[in-house]
Amino acid sequence: MNNLEALDNITQTSNKDSWEKMVTGKALLNPEQQTTFLREFQVADPALTMARMVYMQNPSRETSLFKINGRVSQAGYVNGDLSQHKTQANLTGADLDFTGQVINTTKIKAKVSLTDDELEENIERQTLQQTVLSEMGYKMGLDNAYWNFFGDTTIKATTDSLLCAGDGWIKRATNKIKSKGLDSSKGAFDVDNGVDSIFDAMKNTLPSEFKNTQQLVCFVPYEVEDAYRNYVIKRETPLGDSTLPTWNGLTYKNIPIIHSPALDDTDAQSIDNTATCLLSSTTNLEYNIFKDITVELDRDAPNERNDFIFRYKALPAYKETMEL
């Protein structure tokens, strides 16, 4: 079941509370409104559709994982000699590691302002709910993807008032590599050797248990996707020929190369003057959303303005931290 299908399952009853009643104070989005909001939220960036959205019933949750290290199977007969019929009793036990994390979602707020003239001239009253929910869902989804990637609690609020809210996927990643252009002595790849050198370096650095290409996806900014597409087009192969007149999805060694608009954000790139790619297992990439999403209308009558204030709690995370 994908994330969009899961959203449909959230709505089991048809709650028809009126929009006017909902915005008289801080009110929870009802299931129907929440499905509209989250559907637009998710389609804002491919990373939100492909990663696992954890719909939380409480603002916090605990996770626990265990991992068996090394090989567990051994020969059942002494020295593997079936003819002696001596059962091997002295087995070497593998180590079992238990890990866990506590996910404490943090509050995110957003505001959009509409004047009375804008409402009267551009939006029919009966479509106001759908318009505000859809547009804010999409814009807040874009912001959430940006935060999911670049969130960093060491960033000051004066530098970026959203990224400081919590650590994102890039900050939480265990393995981080740079190009030789950024670090000539320790750089893991040289872009002058071709854009594919980026993907090779990232995959080679992953622990072996994460190298299953059926689960991997590489999120890239537009400049990397465009450079790789041009590289493929120039190859004198059927793949290059098919990529030229069409907009086929890109892969590298069976790994989908996905352009994420969030990675193009100039605000994030300006913080450390880098362009960043993320190689991840889709089964490991998560973002948590607490079920209570609220909206409140703040009416400024003298200025004939309506401020819609949205509030929700969220946090990006990994099921197991081993990303690149």
VEXDOSE-753120 format. One record per residue (C-alpha): chain; z, x, y; residue number from 0; residue in three letters. Coordinates in Angstrom, 3 decimals, decimal comma, padded with zeros to 6 digits. Example, Ala and Ser with C-alpha at 12.3 -4.5 7.8 and 13.67 -1.06 7.14 Angstrom:
+--------+----------+----------+----------+-----+---------+
: cadena :       zz :       xx :       yy : num : residuo :
+--------+----------+----------+----------+-----+---------+
:      A :  007,800 :  012,300 : -004,500 :   0 :     ALA :
:      A :  007,140 :  013,670 : -001,060 :   1 :     SER :
+--------+----------+----------+----------+-----+---------+
! end
This chain:
+--------+----------+----------+----------+-----+---------+
: cadena :       zz :       xx :       yy : num : residuo :
+--------+----------+----------+----------+-----+---------+
:      A :  000,000 :  000,000 :  000,000 :   0 :     MET :
:      A : -000,965 :  001,449 :  003,378 :   1 :     ASN :
:      A :  001,022 :  001,159 :  006,586 :   2 :     ASN :
:      A : -000,989 : -001,755 :  007,981 :   3 :     LEU :
:      A : -000,472 : -003,768 :  004,785 :   4 :     GLU :
:      A :  003,231 : -002,980 :  004,964 :   5 :     ALA :
:      A :  003,326 : -004,397 :  008,486 :   6 :     LEU :
:      A :  001,870 : -007,667 :  007,267 :   7 :     ASP :
:      A :  004,657 : -007,886 :  004,684 :   8 :     ASN :
:      A :  007,278 : -007,635 :  007,423 :   9 :     ILE :
:      A :  006,311 : -011,126 :  008,576 :  10 :     THR :
:      A :  007,552 : -013,551 :  005,939 :  11 :     GLN :
:      A :  008,207 : -016,466 :  008,282 :  12 :     THR :
:      A :  006,428 : -017,762 :  011,334 :  13 :     SER :
:      A :  008,811 : -017,425 :  014,265 :  14 :     ASN :
:      A :  007,246 : -019,274 :  017,198 :  15 :     LYS :
:      A :  009,716 : -018,481 :  019,984 :  16 :     ASP :
:      A :  007,920 : -018,805 :  023,290 :  17 :     SER :
:      A :  007,109 : -015,763 :  025,404 :  18 :     TRP :
:      A :  008,841 : -017,344 :  028,390 :  19 :     GLU :
:      A :  012,094 : -017,645 :  026,420 :  20 :     LYS :
:      A :  011,795 : -014,122 :  025,081 :  21 :     MET :
:      A :  011,512 : -012,415 :  028,463 :  22 :     VAL :
:      A :  014,365 : -014,246 :  030,189 :  23 :     THR :
:      A :  016,562 : -011,343 :  029,103 :  24 :     GLY :
:      A :  016,529 : -008,408 :  026,707 :  25 :     LYS :
:      A :  015,153 : -009,932 :  023,541 :  26 :     ALA :
:      A :  014,053 : -008,730 :  020,133 :  27 :     LEU :
:      A :  010,404 : -009,037 :  019,287 :  28 :     LEU :
:      A :  010,150 : -011,679 :  016,608 :  29 :     ASN :
:      A :  008,340 : -010,733 :  013,362 :  30 :     PRO :
:      A :  004,995 : -012,081 :  014,558 :  31 :     GLU :
:      A :  005,216 : -010,242 :  017,886 :  32 :     GLN :
:      A :  006,465 : -007,083 :  016,208 :  33 :     GLN :
:      A :  003,525 : -007,046 :  013,802 :  34 :     THR :
:      A :  001,117 : -007,316 :  016,752 :  35 :     THR :
:      A :  002,927 : -004,527 :  018,583 :  36 :     PHE :
:      A :  003,172 : -002,138 :  015,615 :  37 :     LEU :
:      A : -000,410 : -002,742 :  014,493 :  38 :     ARG :
:      A : -001,684 : -001,513 :  017,870 :  39 :     GLU :
:      A :  000,982 :  001,211 :  017,850 :  40 :     PHE :
:      A : -000,331 :  002,683 :  014,602 :  41 :     GLN :
:      A : -004,052 :  002,660 :  015,333 :  42 :     VAL :
:      A : -003,491 :  004,720 :  018,497 :  43 :     ALA :
:      A : -003,735 :  007,999 :  016,559 :  44 :     ASP :
:      A : -004,888 :  008,816 :  012,997 :  45 :     PRO :
:      A : -001,642 :  010,709 :  012,394 :  46 :     ALA :
:      A :  000,316 :  007,460 :  012,731 :  47 :     LEU :
:      A : -001,902 :  005,729 :  010,181 :  48 :     THR :
:      A : -001,932 :  008,569 :  007,647 :  49 :     MET :
:      A :  001,734 :  009,579 :  007,894 :  50 :     ALA :
:      A :  004,419 :  007,420 :  006,311 :  51 :     ARG :
:      A :  006,056 :  004,997 :  008,707 :  52 :     MET :
:      A :  009,655 :  004,416 :  007,599 :  53 :     VAL :
:      A :  010,719 :  000,979 :  008,809 :  54 :     TYR :
:      A :  014,487 :  001,341 :  009,073 :  55 :     MET :
:      A :  016,990 : -001,500 :  008,765 :  56 :     GLN :
:      A :  019,649 :  000,615 :  010,511 :  57 :     ASN :
:      A :  019,409 :  003,186 :  013,324 :  58 :     PRO :
:      A :  020,508 :  005,932 :  010,899 :  59 :     SER :
:      A :  019,788 :  006,762 :  007,278 :  60 :     ARG :
:      A :  020,623 :  009,534 :  004,836 :  61 :     GLU :
:      A :  018,081 :  011,071 :  002,506 :  62 :     THR :
:      A :  018,690 :  013,218 : -000,550 :  63 :     SER :
:      A :  016,258 :  015,259 : -002,591 :  64 :     LEU :
:      A :  016,602 :  017,504 : -005,595 :  65 :     PHE :
:      A :  014,274 :  020,247 : -006,697 :  66 :     LYS :
:      A :  014,122 :  022,157 : -009,985 :  67 :     ILE :
:      A :  013,323 :  025,834 : -009,505 :  68 :     ASN :
:      A :  011,179 :  027,662 : -012,024 :  69 :     GLY :
:      A :  009,939 :  026,750 : -015,497 :  70 :     ARG :
:      A :  012,096 :  024,475 : -017,644 :  71 :     VAL :
:      A :  010,238 :  024,438 : -021,004 :  72 :     SER :
:      A :  010,739 :  027,131 : -023,653 :  73 :     GLN :
:      A :  009,816 :  027,719 : -027,297 :  74 :     ALA :
:      A :  011,879 :  025,508 : -029,591 :  75 :     GLY :
:      A :  012,073 :  028,071 : -032,401 :  76 :     TYR :
:      A :  013,636 :  031,545 : -032,184 :  77 :     VAL :
:      A :  010,949 :  033,956 : -030,996 :  78 :     ASN :
:      A :  008,509 :  031,089 : -031,301 :  79 :     GLY :
:      A :  008,321 :  031,688 : -035,057 :  80 :     ASP :
:      A :  007,790 :  028,368 : -036,820 :  81 :     LEU :
:      A :  007,965 :  029,965 : -040,303 :  82 :     SER :
:      A :  011,652 :  030,853 : -039,890 :  83 :     GLN :
:      A :  012,635 :  027,289 : -038,960 :  84 :     HIS :
:      A :  015,377 :  028,626 : -036,698 :  85 :     LYS :
:      A :  015,929 :  026,330 : -033,734 :  86 :     THR :
:      A :  016,323 :  028,086 : -030,411 :  87 :     GLN :
:      A :  019,798 :  027,196 : -029,179 :  88 :     ALA :
:      A :  020,120 :  029,728 : -026,371 :  89 :     ASN :
:      A :  018,022 :  028,070 : -023,706 :  90 :     LEU :
:      A :  017,853 :  029,416 : -020,172 :  91 :     THR :
:      A :  018,679 :  026,673 : -017,708 :  92 :     GLY :
:      A :  016,716 :  026,210 : -014,503 :  93 :     ALA :
:      A :  018,443 :  025,949 : -011,144 :  94 :     ASP :
:      A :  018,695 :  022,545 : -009,521 :  95 :     LEU :
:      A :  018,849 :  022,414 : -005,724 :  96 :     ASP :
:      A :  020,097 :  019,381 : -003,835 :  97 :     PHE :
:      A :  019,044 :  018,920 : -000,227 :  98 :     THR :
:      A :  019,439 :  016,103 :  002,227 :  99 :     GLY :
:      A :  019,208 :  015,142 :  005,838 : 100 :     GLN :
:      A :  020,573 :  012,514 :  008,175 : 101 :     VAL :
:      A :  017,993 :  010,686 :  010,271 : 102 :     ILE :
:      A :  019,548 :  009,500 :  013,529 : 103 :     ASN :
:      A :  016,907 :  007,692 :  015,542 : 104 :     THR :
:      A :  016,945 :  008,135 :  019,296 : 105 :     THR :
:      A :  016,210 :  005,652 :  022,042 : 106 :     LYS :
:      A :  012,756 :  005,570 :  023,658 : 107 :     ILE :
:      A :  012,035 :  003,361 :  026,682 : 108 :     LYS :
:      A :  008,795 :  002,391 :  028,397 : 109 :     ALA :
:      A :  007,898 :  000,302 :  031,436 : 110 :     LYS :
:      A :  004,768 : -001,374 :  032,730 : 111 :     VAL :
:      A :  004,529 : -003,170 :  036,076 : 112 :     SER :
:      A :  002,296 : -006,100 :  036,964 : 113 :     LEU :
:      A :  002,068 : -007,770 :  040,354 : 114 :     THR :
:      A :  001,799 : -011,516 :  040,705 : 115 :     ASP :
:      A : -001,737 : -011,103 :  042,030 : 116 :     ASP :
:      A : -002,731 : -009,066 :  038,965 : 117 :     GLU :
:      A : -001,309 : -011,695 :  036,667 : 118 :     LEU :
:      A : -003,000 : -014,551 :  038,516 : 119 :     GLU :
:      A : -006,382 : -012,881 :  038,876 : 120 :     GLU :
:      A : -006,795 : -011,011 :  035,601 : 121 :     ASN :
:      A : -004,653 : -012,450 :  032,826 : 122 :     ILE :
:      A : -004,543 : -016,072 :  031,730 : 123 :     GLU :
:      A : -001,003 : -017,220 :  031,183 : 124 :     ARG :
:      A : -001,563 : -018,164 :  027,561 : 125 :     GLN :
:      A : -002,822 : -014,656 :  026,755 : 126 :     THR :
:      A : -000,090 : -012,780 :  028,633 : 127 :     LEU :
:      A :  002,019 : -012,209 :  025,515 : 128 :     GLN :
:      A : -000,884 : -010,881 :  023,448 : 129 :     GLN :
:      A : -002,141 : -008,684 :  026,284 : 130 :     THR :
:      A :  001,198 : -007,045 :  027,076 : 131 :     VAL :
:      A :  002,175 : -006,574 :  023,417 : 132 :     LEU :
:      A : -001,211 : -005,147 :  022,428 : 133 :     SER :
:      A : -001,671 : -002,842 :  025,401 : 134 :     GLU :
:      A :  001,899 : -001,549 :  025,374 : 135 :     MET :
:      A :  001,823 : -001,155 :  021,601 : 136 :     GLY :
:      A : -001,272 :  001,021 :  021,849 : 137 :     TYR :
:      A : -000,023 :  003,135 :  024,772 : 138 :     LYS :
:      A :  003,414 :  003,614 :  023,242 : 139 :     MET :
:      A :  001,709 :  004,593 :  019,983 : 140 :     GLY :
:      A : -000,202 :  007,325 :  021,811 : 141 :     LEU :
:      A :  003,054 :  008,547 :  023,320 : 142 :     ASP :
:      A :  004,807 :  008,400 :  019,953 : 143 :     ASN :
:      A :  002,115 :  010,521 :  018,285 : 144 :     ALA :
:      A :  002,432 :  013,047 :  021,133 : 145 :     TYR :
:      A :  006,204 :  013,149 :  020,624 : 146 :     TRP :
:      A :  005,903 :  013,273 :  016,816 : 147 :     ASN :
:      A :  003,870 :  016,463 :  017,080 : 148 :     PHE :
:      A :  005,391 :  018,257 :  020,062 : 149 :     PHE :
:      A :  008,976 :  016,974 :  020,384 : 150 :     GLY :
:      A :  011,435 :  019,764 :  021,162 : 151 :     ASP :
:      A :  015,025 :  019,309 :  022,290 : 152 :     THR :
:      A :  014,957 :  022,712 :  023,995 : 153 :     THR :
:      A :  012,411 :  021,389 :  026,499 : 154 :     ILE :
:      A :  014,089 :  020,208 :  029,687 : 155 :     LYS :
:      A :  013,662 :  016,612 :  030,812 : 156 :     ALA :
:      A :  012,313 :  017,916 :  034,111 : 157 :     THR :
:      A :  009,491 :  019,578 :  032,149 : 158 :     THR :
:      A :  008,727 :  016,605 :  029,899 : 159 :     ASP :
:      A :  010,863 :  013,458 :  029,866 : 160 :     SER :
:      A :  009,627 :  012,387 :  026,403 : 161 :     LEU :
:      A :  009,415 :  015,592 :  024,354 : 162 :     LEU :
:      A :  013,076 :  016,375 :  025,046 : 163 :     CYS :
:      A :  014,158 :  013,241 :  023,124 : 164 :     ALA :
:      A :  013,984 :  014,844 :  019,667 : 165 :     GLY :
:      A :  012,363 :  017,560 :  017,565 : 166 :     ASP :
:      A :  008,872 :  016,787 :  016,282 : 167 :     GLY :
:      A :  006,798 :  017,903 :  013,324 : 168 :     TRP :
:      A :  005,698 :  021,217 :  014,832 : 169 :     ILE :
:      A :  009,238 :  022,201 :  015,843 : 170 :     LYS :
:      A :  010,615 :  021,165 :  012,430 : 171 :     ARG :
:      A :  007,941 :  023,021 :  010,428 : 172 :     ALA :
:      A :  009,273 :  025,878 :  008,310 : 173 :     THR :
:      A :  006,099 :  027,969 :  008,429 : 174 :     ASN :
:      A :  004,371 :  028,787 :  011,704 : 175 :     LYS :
:      A :  001,451 :  031,193 :  012,111 : 176 :     ILE :
:      A : -000,476 :  032,487 :  015,111 : 177 :     LYS :
:      A : -003,911 :  033,914 :  015,719 : 178 :     SER :
:      A : -004,432 :  037,613 :  016,335 : 179 :     LYS :
:      A : -005,451 :  036,663 :  019,847 : 180 :     GLY :
:      A : -001,872 :  035,535 :  020,478 : 181 :     LEU :
:      A : -000,171 :  038,234 :  018,405 : 182 :     ASP :
:      A : -002,437 :  041,165 :  017,547 : 183 :     SER :
:      A :  000,092 :  042,790 :  015,202 : 184 :     SER :
:      A :  001,360 :  039,734 :  013,315 : 185 :     LYS :
:      A : -001,496 :  037,277 :  013,742 : 186 :     GLY :
:      A : -002,452 :  035,600 :  010,452 : 187 :     ALA :
:      A : -006,094 :  034,940 :  011,339 : 188 :     PHE :
:      A : -008,811 :  035,899 :  013,800 : 189 :     ASP :
:      A : -010,824 :  033,037 :  015,292 : 190 :     VAL :
:      A : -013,649 :  035,495 :  015,952 : 191 :     ASP :
:      A : -014,216 :  035,443 :  012,180 : 192 :     ASN :
:      A : -014,959 :  031,723 :  012,310 : 193 :     GLY :
:      A : -013,002 :  028,520 :  012,686 : 194 :     VAL :
:      A : -012,642 :  028,290 :  008,902 : 195 :     ASP :
:      A : -010,335 :  031,317 :  009,064 : 196 :     SER :
:      A : -007,745 :  029,011 :  010,631 : 197 :     ILE :
:      A : -007,777 :  026,672 :  007,647 : 198 :     PHE :
:      A : -007,672 :  029,503 :  005,096 : 199 :     ASP :
:      A : -004,696 :  031,134 :  006,796 : 200 :     ALA :
:      A : -002,787 :  027,859 :  006,950 : 201 :     MET :
:      A : -003,397 :  026,932 :  003,328 : 202 :     LYS :
:      A : -002,615 :  030,439 :  002,052 : 203 :     ASN :
:      A :  000,757 :  030,364 :  003,800 : 204 :     THR :
:      A :  001,843 :  027,098 :  002,179 : 205 :     LEU :
:      A :  004,231 :  027,296 : -000,799 : 206 :     PRO :
:      A :  002,359 :  026,703 : -004,059 : 207 :     SER :
:      A :  003,890 :  023,268 : -004,663 : 208 :     GLU :
:      A :  002,295 :  022,009 : -001,435 : 209 :     PHE :
:      A : -001,224 :  023,285 : -002,107 : 210 :     LYS :
:      A : -002,461 :  020,164 : -003,903 : 211 :     ASN :
:      A : -005,548 :  019,408 : -001,808 : 212 :     THR :
:      A : -005,511 :  015,749 : -002,827 : 213 :     GLN :
:      A : -002,436 :  015,270 : -000,654 : 214 :     GLN :
:      A : -003,141 :  017,696 :  002,196 : 215 :     LEU :
:      A : -004,589 :  016,813 :  005,581 : 216 :     VAL :
:      A : -005,166 :  019,062 :  008,583 : 217 :     CYS :
:      A : -004,705 :  017,516 :  012,024 : 218 :     PHE :
:      A : -006,598 :  019,404 :  014,726 : 219 :     VAL :
:      A : -007,381 :  019,130 :  018,454 : 220 :     PRO :
:      A : -010,905 :  018,217 :  019,492 : 221 :     TYR :
:      A : -011,940 :  021,799 :  020,262 : 222 :     GLU :
:      A : -011,206 :  022,865 :  016,670 : 223 :     VAL :
:      A : -012,882 :  019,820 :  015,139 : 224 :     GLU :
:      A : -015,969 :  020,300 :  017,332 : 225 :     ASP :
:      A : -016,169 :  024,016 :  016,543 : 226 :     ALA :
:      A : -015,930 :  023,339 :  012,810 : 227 :     TYR :
:      A : -018,510 :  020,535 :  012,990 : 228 :     ARG :
:      A : -020,922 :  022,883 :  014,776 : 229 :     ASN :
:      A : -020,208 :  025,526 :  012,133 : 230 :     TYR :
:      A : -021,070 :  023,066 :  009,353 : 231 :     VAL :
:      A : -024,220 :  021,865 :  011,142 : 232 :     ILE :
:      A : -025,553 :  025,414 :  011,420 : 233 :     LYS :
:      A : -025,226 :  025,986 :  007,678 : 234 :     ARG :
:      A : -028,543 :  025,641 :  005,876 : 235 :     GLU :
:      A : -027,149 :  023,276 :  003,269 : 236 :     THR :
:      A : -027,424 :  019,545 :  002,532 : 237 :     PRO :
:      A : -023,928 :  019,175 :  003,995 : 238 :     LEU :
:      A : -025,060 :  020,679 :  007,274 : 239 :     GLY :
:      A : -028,161 :  018,479 :  007,323 : 240 :     ASP :
:      A : -026,124 :  015,317 :  006,775 : 241 :     SER :
:      A : -023,594 :  016,219 :  009,454 : 242 :     THR :
:      A : -026,242 :  016,740 :  012,141 : 243 :     LEU :
:      A : -027,534 :  013,170 :  012,589 : 244 :     PRO :
:      A : -024,344 :  011,385 :  011,523 : 245 :     THR :
:      A : -020,621 :  011,575 :  012,206 : 246 :     TRP :
:      A : -019,425 :  012,172 :  008,680 : 247 :     ASN :
:      A : -015,800 :  012,955 :  008,032 : 248 :     GLY :
:      A : -015,120 :  016,678 :  007,843 : 249 :     LEU :
:      A : -013,409 :  018,441 :  004,964 : 250 :     THR :
:      A : -012,638 :  022,069 :  004,156 : 251 :     TYR :
:      A : -012,090 :  022,904 :  000,485 : 252 :     LYS :
:      A : -011,414 :  019,214 : -000,116 : 253 :     ASN :
:      A : -008,886 :  019,008 :  002,753 : 254 :     ILE :
:      A : -009,724 :  016,346 :  005,382 : 255 :     PRO :
:      A : -010,022 :  017,796 :  008,889 : 256 :     ILE :
:      A : -008,800 :  015,037 :  011,209 : 257 :     ILE :
:      A : -009,003 :  015,037 :  014,990 : 258 :     HIS :
:      A : -005,713 :  013,825 :  016,472 : 259 :     SER :
:      A : -005,975 :  012,911 :  020,191 : 260 :     PRO :
:      A : -002,269 :  013,733 :  020,563 : 261 :     ALA :
:      A : -003,051 :  017,410 :  019,908 : 262 :     LEU :
:      A : -005,438 :  017,407 :  022,890 : 263 :     ASP :
:      A : -002,648 :  016,616 :  025,329 : 264 :     ASP :
:      A : -002,835 :  019,085 :  028,196 : 265 :     THR :
:      A :  000,859 :  018,680 :  029,037 : 266 :     ASP :
:      A :  001,877 :  019,969 :  025,603 : 267 :     ALA :
:      A : -000,745 :  022,715 :  025,558 : 268 :     GLN :
:      A :  000,382 :  023,934 :  028,979 : 269 :     SER :
:      A :  003,972 :  024,476 :  027,795 : 270 :     ILE :
:      A :  003,046 :  027,531 :  025,715 : 271 :     ASP :
:      A : -000,682 :  027,821 :  026,516 : 272 :     ASN :
:      A : -001,755 :  027,240 :  022,919 : 273 :     THR :
:      A : -003,810 :  024,787 :  020,899 : 274 :     ALA :
:      A : -002,023 :  023,725 :  017,730 : 275 :     THR :
:      A : -003,143 :  022,478 :  014,299 : 276 :     CYS :
:      A : -000,867 :  020,980 :  011,642 : 277 :     LEU :
:      A : -001,520 :  021,221 :  007,904 : 278 :     LEU :
:      A :  000,611 :  018,725 :  006,031 : 279 :     SER :
:      A :  001,019 :  016,706 :  002,891 : 280 :     SER :
:      A :  000,608 :  013,033 :  003,736 : 281 :     THR :
:      A :  003,395 :  012,216 :  001,287 : 282 :     THR :
:      A :  005,760 :  014,459 :  003,249 : 283 :     ASN :
:      A :  004,931 :  013,492 :  006,836 : 284 :     LEU :
:      A :  007,143 :  010,711 :  008,199 : 285 :     GLU :
:      A :  008,101 :  008,946 :  011,365 : 286 :     TYR :
:      A :  011,038 :  006,566 :  011,481 : 287 :     ASN :
:      A :  011,079 :  003,293 :  013,423 : 288 :     ILE :
:      A :  014,234 :  001,186 :  013,688 : 289 :     PHE :
:      A :  013,416 : -002,508 :  013,223 : 290 :     LYS :
:      A :  014,898 : -003,724 :  016,522 : 291 :     ASP :
:      A :  012,227 : -003,488 :  019,231 : 292 :     ILE :
:      A :  013,142 : -005,186 :  022,500 : 293 :     THR :
:      A :  011,384 : -006,205 :  025,690 : 294 :     VAL :
:      A :  012,941 : -007,272 :  028,964 : 295 :     GLU :
:      A :  011,430 : -008,698 :  032,131 : 296 :     LEU :
:      A :  012,786 : -007,320 :  035,387 : 297 :     ASP :
:      A :  011,571 : -009,604 :  038,161 : 298 :     ARG :
:      A :  011,283 : -008,105 :  041,661 : 299 :     ASP :
:      A :  010,752 : -011,313 :  043,627 : 300 :     ALA :
:      A :  010,545 : -009,842 :  047,165 : 301 :     PRO :
:      A :  007,744 : -007,504 :  046,075 : 302 :     ASN :
:      A :  006,156 : -010,087 :  043,740 : 303 :     GLU :
:      A :  006,269 : -007,615 :  040,854 : 304 :     ARG :
:      A :  007,122 : -007,996 :  037,179 : 305 :     ASN :
:      A :  008,430 : -004,981 :  035,244 : 306 :     ASP :
:      A :  008,247 : -005,227 :  031,455 : 307 :     PHE :
:      A :  010,710 : -002,780 :  029,880 : 308 :     ILE :
:      A :  010,292 : -001,963 :  026,189 : 309 :     PHE :
:      A :  012,939 : -000,218 :  024,100 : 310 :     ARG :
:      A :  012,950 :  001,068 :  020,527 : 311 :     TYR :
:      A :  014,553 :  003,793 :  018,421 : 312 :     LYS :
:      A :  012,562 :  006,341 :  016,454 : 313 :     ALA :
:      A :  012,470 :  009,900 :  015,126 : 314 :     LEU :
:      A :  009,758 :  012,057 :  013,487 : 315 :     PRO :
:      A :  010,787 :  013,862 :  010,305 : 316 :     ALA :
:      A :  009,658 :  015,441 :  007,051 : 317 :     TYR :
:      A :  010,612 :  014,156 :  003,643 : 318 :     LYS :
:      A :  010,897 :  017,849 :  002,755 : 319 :     GLU :
:      A :  010,414 :  020,542 :  005,394 : 320 :     THR :
:      A :  007,550 :  022,752 :  004,247 : 321 :     MET :
:      A :  004,785 :  022,208 :  006,803 : 322 :     GLU :
:      A :  002,519 :  024,549 :  008,714 : 323 :     LEU :
+--------+----------+----------+----------+-----+---------+
! end
